[in-house]
Amino acid sequence: MIVELTLLCGNAGFDRIECCRSVLHHQMMIIYDDPSDQQSFSIDNNSSVEESPDETRLGLDGTSEAVPYIGQRFPTHDAAYDFYSDFAKRCGFSIRRHRTEGKEGVGKGLTRRYFVCHRAGNTPVKVACESKPQRNRKSSRCGCQAYMRISKTTDLGMTEWRVTGFVNHHNHELLEPSQVRFLPAYRAISDSDKSRILMFARTGISVQQMMRLMELEKCVEPGFLPFTEKDVRNLLQSHRKTDVEDESMDLLRMCRNIKERDPNFKFEYMLDSDNRLENIAWSYASSVLSYELYGDAVVFDTTHRLTAFDMPLGLWVGINNYGMPCFFGCVVMREENLRSYSWALKVFLGFMNGRAPQTILTDQNMCLKEAIAMEMQTTKHTLCIWMVLAKFPSWFNTVLGERYNEWKTEFRRLYNLESVEEFELGWRDMESVFRLYSNRHINNLFALRSYWALPYLRSHFLAGMTTTGISKSINSFIQRFLSAQTRLAHFVEQVTVSVDFKDQAGEQQTMQQNLQNLSLKTGAPMESHAASVLTPFAFSKLQEELVLAAHYASFQTDSGFLVRHHTKLDGGRKVYWAPREGLIGCSCQQFEFSGILCRHALRVLSTRNCFQIPDRYLPLRWRKIPSPPRLPSSTSDDHGERMQFLQKLLSALVTESAKSKERLDIATEEVSILLSRIREQAVTLPGAGQICSNHQSF
């Protein structure tokens, strides 16, 4: 057989690839061309070199690309490895270095090397250790015997490596070209791509956005980059500073720099006994202005962490008059404890001029619950229902099994009840039906029912933040901030950009679209009046109630009105109306809960010949943005007043410019000219009587 192979390979008219293929089809597992290499080879003691043809798959696929052959020569063993690796990638597997004979720098040095399939060998059974958690990952190794062996030769003083053994039979399926690129051996980030990724990270964009941008730049299909999102995250993790203390001090320096550029920027921090940063919180002038209008209901989300540093993060977020999230403040803490939460709440109130929200929504956290009771005694503390629901799969999926979805439907029914008595009776029935008497999560939820169940919260204003749409909007808003976590300072930059520019532009575009889609449905004077006052978001909610009001009948009673659906013969809602005082109220308490009048009250107003909704039931927080204030007089010495006016002008500029590309081009050109004129203007230094010019680049 060895002579036959030599003759075949020596025939100039016979292709080497066909030679190897012919020999392999004779089921030749190991080929030798040197008596010194005639020895058996096995990856491990549990596998055999001989494999049944029916249980293996030949690695050659008819390609005309180069195939390893006996006697093939390479200048170095690394060159041989690269060649075999390219071949393996075309066939659908990867390789790794296995056994060597000889040692570098000792005697003749390395004399023989084996390169094997990545699935060669068998993973030894790990001995369980009670003190260490076991990962229990399934191994990809299956005892595959495919390999290539090279041996070192010296001829006329020249050292080279030649192939002395090659087997390409695999006892496993080979991967398709679209799959093989995901093997770790073929996933690599070039130096130029690394620089690009690190540059993207400094801008604060997410890893997903980085991948999409690089796919566009390289003109490849989505998912066809030579690396994955996990590889990018590992790269970013490896390049972050190892000293978190230095990084946190960078955050403090960043806040100080922002304060120098923007005197209205607010931040507070606390150092520990070793002069290390323990807590830091910040807010913006625009956030304080938003809080004045929309700070009645606030979400304090503490469910996220800066993953690169494993530091707890708290975000204060609200909903503006257009139903869109607005940023109020942020805090980064070293520890989640009563002391840190208490400090954070005190600082937040300081940012907001001492004004506490009517309602604050948080996660279920006992330390935070106690801190709110101490620092915000007049504020109603509630639990975010979407944060509670997010924990249900881990709490109840295993316990309830196939009945989990049935139980979840019953829970939602109980959650939306109006009567406290109905809720408590229904809860006990639910415990009985699903046999959850002793479940600790059920018991905890019932103990905290006044913090999350709607029957207990309908008299408190929550600005619609319990609805699915608003909760998703807030969560998406928060995720944008969390995308910049390579460094803490970059996180601050991302928040700054989002608060000042991105959110405003996107919000204004949404507003404009909503205004264009606005249409009247009932033709009632109350509807057109509300449309002229309320934002599209708030009006759409009121319009739903106006349409439904037509399906209800009202009956006057000694104490007011009884309103019920026209198909019902009993029950209904009690509506109280004092026309002279302009007061109206309903037992369903929807206005108190959402700031939007209910269908029952609207039905009474329409039947009593009211053509406009009383002014007090069109709250300022749901009205359209008022006209910009009058420009402060040139003699005004109130620097803060003029700064606020300028900020509102800039906000209006962004709003109008974002409506079309043409407007944006004009704004960019004109603002550039204006900025040049401003820089040429001399600046008087306060208290020094000196005049200077600022010509720094933009």
PEVENLIN-V399889 format. One record per pair of residues at least 12 apart in sequence whose C-alpha atoms are under 7 Angstrom apart, sorted by the first residue. I is the first residue (numbers start at 1). J is the second residue. If there is no record, write none. Layout:
{{I;J} {I;J}}
//
This chain:
{{2;33} {17;67} {20;69} {29;50} {29;167} {30;165} {30;166} {30;167} {31;165} {31;166} {32;164} {32;165} {33;70} {33;164} {37;164} {43;120} {43;121} {43;145} {44;121} {47;143} {49;145} {55;171} {56;169} {56;170} {56;171} {56;172} {57;169} {57;170} {57;171} {57;173} {58;168} {58;169} {58;170} {59;91} {59;168} {59;169} {59;170} {60;91} {61;91} {67;87} {69;163} {70;163} {70;164} {70;165} {71;162} {71;163} {71;164} {72;162} {72;163} {73;160} {73;161} {73;162} {73;163} {74;160} {74;161} {74;162} {75;160} {75;161} {76;160} {76;161} {77;161} {89;180} {92;174} {92;175} {92;176} {92;177} {92;180} {93;117} {93;174} {93;175} {93;180} {94;117} {94;118} {94;185} {95;115} {95;116} {95;117} {95;118} {96;115} {96;116} {96;117} {96;118} {97;114} {97;115} {97;116} {98;114} {98;115} {98;116} {99;113} {99;114} {100;112} {100;113} {100;114} {101;113} {111;151} {111;152} {112;150} {112;151} {112;152} {113;149} {113;150} {113;151} {114;147} {114;148} {114;149} {114;150} {115;147} {115;148} {115;149} {116;146} {116;147} {116;148} {117;144} {117;146} {117;147} {119;140} {119;141} {119;142} {119;143} {119;144} {120;141} {120;142} {120;143} {120;144} {120;145} {121;141} {121;142} {121;143} {121;144} {122;141} {122;142} {122;143} {123;139} {123;141} {144;170} {144;171} {145;170} {146;167} {146;168} {146;169} {146;170} {147;166} {147;167} {147;168} {148;165} {148;166} {148;167} {149;163} {149;164} {149;165} {149;166} {150;162} {150;163} {150;164} {150;165} {151;163} {151;164} {187;226} {187;227} {188;226} {188;227} {189;227} {197;210} {201;486} {202;490} {204;483} {204;484} {204;490} {204;491} {204;494} {205;483} {205;484} {206;483} {206;484} {207;229} {236;486} {237;308} {240;486} {240;487} {244;309} {245;276} {247;488} {248;277} {248;488} {249;277} {250;489} {251;488} {251;489} {254;489} {255;267} {264;284} {264;285} {265;283} {265;284} {265;285} {266;282} {266;283} {266;284} {266;351} {267;281} {267;282} {267;283} {268;280} {268;281} {268;282} {268;347} {269;281} {278;333} {278;334} {279;332} {279;333} {279;334} {280;331} {280;332} {280;333} {281;330} {281;331} {281;332} {282;329} {282;330} {282;331} {283;328} {283;329} {283;330} {287;327} {287;328} {288;328} {288;352} {291;328} {293;621} {294;318} {294;319} {294;320} {294;621} {295;318} {295;357} {296;357} {296;358} {296;359} {297;318} {297;357} {297;358} {297;359} {297;360} {297;461} {297;462} {297;463} {298;316} {298;317} {298;318} {298;357} {298;359} {298;360} {298;361} {299;316} {299;317} {299;318} {299;360} {299;361} {299;362} {300;314} {300;315} {300;316} {300;317} {300;360} {300;361} {300;362} {301;314} {301;315} {301;316} {301;362} {301;363} {302;314} {302;315} {302;363} {303;363} {306;485} {308;485} {308;486} {311;332} {311;333} {311;334} {312;332} {312;333} {312;334} {312;335} {312;336} {313;331} {313;332} {313;333} {314;330} {314;331} {314;332} {315;329} {315;330} {315;331} {316;328} {316;329} {316;330} {321;535} {321;621} {321;622} {321;623} {322;535} {322;536} {322;537} {323;537} {325;473} {325;474} {325;477} {327;499} {331;344} {337;367} {338;367} {338;368} {338;371} {341;368} {341;371} {342;371} {342;375} {345;375} {346;375} {356;376} {356;379} {357;379} {358;379} {358;380} {359;379} {359;380} {359;381} {359;461} {359;462} {360;379} {360;380} {360;381} {360;382} {361;381} {361;382} {361;383} {361;384} {362;382} {362;383} {362;384} {363;383} {363;384} {363;387} {364;383} {381;451} {382;451} {382;452} {383;451} {383;452} {384;452} {384;466} {385;452} {385;466} {386;471} {414;426} {415;453} {415;454} {416;454} {417;454} {417;455} {418;454} {418;455} {419;455} {420;455} {420;456} {458;589} {458;590} {458;592} {458;593} {459;589} {459;592} {459;593} {460;592} {460;593} {461;592} {461;593} {461;594} {462;593} {462;594} {463;594} {463;595} {464;594} {481;494} {481;495} {505;654} {505;655} {505;658} {508;655} {509;658} {509;659} {514;536} {515;536} {518;536} {522;547} {525;611} {525;612} {526;611} {526;612} {526;613} {527;543} {529;612} {533;623} {533;624} {534;622} {534;623} {534;624} {535;622} {535;623} {535;624} {538;622} {542;596} {542;597} {545;598} {545;599} {546;599} {546;602} {548;599} {549;599} {549;600} {549;602} {549;603} {551;565} {551;566} {552;564} {552;565} {552;566} {552;603} {553;565} {553;566} {554;603} {554;604} {560;575} {560;576} {560;577} {561;574} {561;575} {561;576} {562;574} {562;575} {563;600} {573;586} {573;587} {573;588} {574;586} {574;587} {575;587} {575;601} {582;614} {584;601} {585;601} {586;601} {595;619} {597;617} {628;648} {631;645} {679;694} {679;695} {680;693} {680;694} {681;693}}
//
